[in-house]
């Protein structure tokens, strides 16, 4: 891990040869900033500080997040490791390739560094994704065409779904998953998926270190420094964090600039401290509720929008 005094450490992004900052900027929260210029300020300050990994997805804020990130990276695209996600939710390769072109246009670039299948959270998703003319074929075609450099998938619901995705022997370069001290107790991606990704030589991207919307900070008795430091101490390339304001960005930047890895004993102690509140997943709502399941995915799987459900 490359590090100098007061700098943002960097790590290898798997076997790609790319070096990425251990903190990545989350795309959904970027689209929640006060306005386009506020989002640009976050991105510009991140780049100035040495943070170079930027997350996004085709469906975040109906495309606004990608558009704002494209605007923010204008003139500095070559400084960024840029990722977005395709949101077919079971639809075919043709839809995926159309989404790729839309993402490239919004992001004002001719290629992506990482393109992932978004929100693999339903039990039948792996079957839909790996079927003939499915999304995995789009990943391979896009890579062959030079429009994307690395390919992967992401999800937040159940480690068993991730393991099913990884059971195909497909050449994924990256995999994204929720990793935090509460995850060690309930439906644990840390215990079950992380070792398999390491075994296959796939770069791991961590997310939801604060529980998605800060639940583990507000209700779980964990400080932002503890949560981020724990997540970054795992064998991951980067930890993607939502930062919708300069204040949150500066808080996280300070933590990262002073980062030192937790020992195994420190990590075990924090997991133990969290375990009573972690036992039923009520602070990891992305695993136990539909709160973090996107509208498009729900529609494609035949579930009503949350607004349509009875109170």
N, C-alpha and C positions, 0 to 999 in steps of 0.2 A: 504494500500500500504506500503510494507516494504521498509524502507529507512534509511540509516545512512549517516553521513557527508561524502560527496565526493564519495559515492557509487552509483551504478546503481540501481534505485528502481525496485522492482518486484511487480507483481500483480497476483492474482489467474487466472488460465486459465479455466474460467467457473467453472463447478462443478467437474473438473477432480482431484483436489487435487494437481495439479502441480502449481508451482510458476514460472512465466516467466518474464524476463527482459522487461521493457517497450520499449526498442529498440530491434528490430530483424534484423538479417543480411539477406538482399535480395539475393536470389540465382542467378537471371539472371545477375546482375551486378558482382557478385563474379566470374562468368564465363567469365566476360569481363576484369578481372585483367590481368596484363602484362604476367603472366605465372602461372603455378601450384604452384610454391613456393611463389609467391606474394599473391596468394589466401590463401595459408596456413598461411602466416604471419598475414593476416587480421583475420582469424578464431582464431588463437592462441591468438592474442592480445585481441580479443573480449572475449574469455573464461577467460583469465587472469583478465580482467576488470570486470567480472561478467555478461556479456551478454551471455545468454544461449539459445536464440531462433534463429533457423536457418531455413530459407525458401528455397525451391527449387521446381523444376518441371521436370518431365520425359523428356520434349522436350527442355529445356533450352540449347542452344548451342549444339543441337544434342547429349545430354547426357554428355557433357563435364562438365557442372556445377555440376551435381551429382557426377561425378568421382572426381573432384577436392575437393568437400566437403568431400567425403569419405576419401580421402587422408589426408585432413587437420584435420579430427577428429580422426585419428588413435591414439589409446591409451587414448582418452578422450571422447569417445562416451557417457559414463555415465554422463558427465557433461552437455550434450546438450539436449534440447527439439527439436527434429528433425522432420521437416515436409517436405514432398514432395507432388506432385500433379500428378494425373493420367490424361492422355491426350487422352481419347477415342474420344472426339468430336463427340458423338452420336453413336459410335460403341458399340459392345455388351460386356457383362460381361467377356467373355473369353479373349478378347483383354485387358480389364482392369486388369485381374489377371496376364496376361503375363507381362504387364507393371510394375506391382507391383514387380514381381520377378526380373525384370531387374533393377528397382530402388534400391531394397535391395542389389543386387550384386554390383552396382556402388557405393552405399553409405557404403558398407562394414559393414552391420548390419543385424541382424535377425528380426528386428521389427522397425516400425515407431511410433513416438509419435502421429503424426497427418498425416492423408492421406486425401487430398481434391480433389474434381473434379475440374479440371483446366478450366479457361476461359469460364465460362457460360455467353456468350455474344450475342448469336443469339436467336431470338424470339422463335424458335422451340426447343431450347436446353432443357428446362424443360420436354417437352413431350418425347424427345428422351431418356433423362436420367432416367425418371420414367417408361418407358415402360417395359413390361416383359422382363427379361434377359438383363436389362440395367445396367448402371453404379452403381445405388444405391444398386442393389443386390450384386455387387462386394464389395461395402463398408461394407455391413453387414456381408458378408462371411469372409472378411479379418479380421474384428473385432472379429468375432466368433472364428477364427483360431488363434487369438493372434498375428497376424502379424502387426496389427495396434491397437493403443490404442484409438484414437479419430478420428472422421470422419467429413468432412465438404465439403464446396465448395467455389469457388471464381469466381469473375467476375468484370468487370470494365465499362460496357457499359451503362446500364439502370437500375434504381432502380426497374422498373416494372418486369424485369426478375428475379431479386433477390426475390421479393415478391411472384412471382409465384412459385419459388423453395420452399419458406418457407410456402406456403399454403397447402402443402401435409401432414402436421403433421409428417413428417419424423424425426427420432431422430438425427438430426445434432448436433454435439458438438461444431462446429466452423463455422464461416462464415467470409470471407475476402472481403473487399470492399475499394474503394478509399475514403479517408477522408482528407480534407484540407480546408482552409478557403474559397476557391473558390467554393467548392462543396455545400456550404450552399445556393448558389444562383441558380445554374443551374443543373437540373436533380439530385436533392439532395439525396444522400444516407444517409446523416446525418438526414435529415428531415423524410424520408420515411422508410428506412430499419433499421436503428439503433434502433428505438423504438420497432419495431417488433422483432428483435433479442433479445433485452432485455426482452421483454414480454415472449418469449419462453425460456429464460434462456440459450441462445446460446452465447458462447464466441466470441467476435468480434476482428478480426485482421485487423488493418488499414494498408493501403498502399497508395503509390503515394502522399505522403505528400508534395513533391516538384514538383508534376505535371507529374511524370513519368521519365523525363530526365532533371529536373531542370527548366522547363518552367516558373513556377510561381515565381521562384527566379530571373531568368534572365530578364523576361519581365513583371512580375506582381507587382514589388515593395515590395515584401515580403522578409525578411531575412531568412536564414536557421533556425536561432533560433526561429523566430516567427512561421514559418511553422511547425517545429517539436513540439514546445511547444503547439501550438494550437491542433495539431493532438493527442498529448498525454494527453491533458486535456479532451478529449472526453471519454465516458465510454467504453474504449477498453482494452483488455488484453495487447496487444503489438502493436507497430507501426513498420512495416517492411520497412526498408530503403535500397536502393541500395548503396553499398559502394565498388567501384572497385579499390580503392587505400587506402593506409595507411593514406594519408592526409585527405581524406574525412571521413574515419573512426574516426580519431582523432578529427575532427571538430564536428562530431555528438556525440562522447563520451563526449566531454566537455559540450555540451548542456545538455545532459542527466544527467551528474553528478551534474549539477547546476539546475536541473528541479524543478520548483514549478508550480502547476496547475494555469492556467489562470482563472480568475473569469468569471462569465457569462457576465458581462459588458465588460470585455476585449475581450472576444470572439466575442460578438456582434459588438463591435467597429471594430475589424479586418475584420469581414465579410462585414461590411458596406464599409470599405476602399477598399476592393477587388471587391465589387459588380459591378462597371462600367465595369471592365475588365472581370468579370466572366459571364456577362449576356448571351453571346452566346456560351460559352464553348470553345473559341478558344485557351485557355491556358490549357484546359483539353482534349487534343487530343485523349485520350483513350476513351472518350465518343462520340466524333464527327467525328472521322476519323478511318481509318484502321491501323494507324501507330503502334498501340500496339496489333493488332490482329495477332496471330501466324500463320505461314505458314500452319501447319498441320490442324488447325481448318478451315482455309479458304478452303483448298483442300477438306476436308470432307463435307463441306457445299456447294461445287460446285462453289466456287469463284476462279478466277485466282489468281496466285501469283502476288504480286505488280509489279514485274519485267516484267510481261507479259502485263500489262495494257498500253494503248497508252499514250504518253506524252501529 
